[in-house]
Amino acid sequence: MSQGEGHDMANMSMAGVTIAPGETGTLLWSVPDNTNELEYACNIPGHYESGMYGNFTF
């Protein structure tokens, strides 16, 4: 999903974790074998649009 596309993280059935400011956390999940790239992003409103996202390339 590119930055220009719409995001409605509340309605996506994806794994997620909320971490308080100054805290750390861990989220582990399995990536399907046929996945070449995966985008991760902050799900707090406005944070994705502010650049809080990135990509993993496998």
C-alpha positions as a Python dict, from the first residue, in 0.01 Angstrom:
ca = {
    (1, 'M'): (0, 0, 0),
    (2, 'S'): (153, 333, -95),
    (3, 'Q'): (131, 652, 109),
    (4, 'G'): (-122, 798, -132),
    (5, 'E'): (-373, 518, -74),
    (6, 'G'): (-635, 538, 202),
    (7, 'H'): (-582, 361, 534),
    (8, 'D'): (-842, 246, 781),
    (9, 'M'): (-631, 56, 1033),
    (10, 'A'): (-926, 13, 1272),
    (11, 'N'): (-1104, -210, 1021),
    (12, 'M'): (-804, -420, 918),
    (13, 'S'): (-769, -763, 1078),
    (14, 'M'): (-393, -741, 1123),
    (15, 'A'): (-171, -802, 1423),
    (16, 'G'): (-90, -494, 1621),
    (17, 'V'): (40, -370, 1951),
    (18, 'T'): (-2, -33, 2121),
    (19, 'I'): (305, 95, 2305),
    (20, 'A'): (295, 389, 2546),
    (21, 'P'): (544, 676, 2496),
    (22, 'G'): (881, 580, 2641),
    (23, 'E'): (792, 210, 2655),
    (24, 'T'): (900, -81, 2434),
    (25, 'G'): (712, -384, 2308),
    (26, 'T'): (742, -687, 2085),
    (27, 'L'): (515, -821, 1814),
    (28, 'L'): (597, -1149, 1640),
    (29, 'W'): (414, -1283, 1339),
    (30, 'S'): (479, -1521, 1052),
    (31, 'V'): (507, -1386, 700),
    (32, 'P'): (361, -1606, 424),
    (33, 'D'): (626, -1772, 206),
    (34, 'N'): (514, -1590, -110),
    (35, 'T'): (561, -1242, 45),
    (36, 'N'): (837, -1026, -105),
    (37, 'E'): (762, -699, 73),
    (38, 'L'): (569, -600, 384),
    (39, 'E'): (471, -252, 503),
    (40, 'Y'): (455, -172, 874),
    (41, 'A'): (296, 142, 1014),
    (42, 'C'): (181, 322, 1327),
    (43, 'N'): (-195, 281, 1365),
    (44, 'I'): (-253, 599, 1569),
    (45, 'P'): (-457, 848, 1360),
    (46, 'G'): (-234, 1090, 1171),
    (47, 'H'): (92, 906, 1246),
    (48, 'Y'): (105, 717, 914),
    (49, 'E'): (52, 1043, 726),
    (50, 'S'): (337, 1195, 930),
    (51, 'G'): (577, 928, 806),
    (52, 'M'): (558, 663, 1078),
    (53, 'Y'): (577, 363, 844),
    (54, 'G'): (839, 155, 667),
    (55, 'N'): (894, -160, 461),
    (56, 'F'): (1057, -497, 505),
    (57, 'T'): (1192, -660, 190),
    (58, 'F'): (1246, -1037, 193),
}
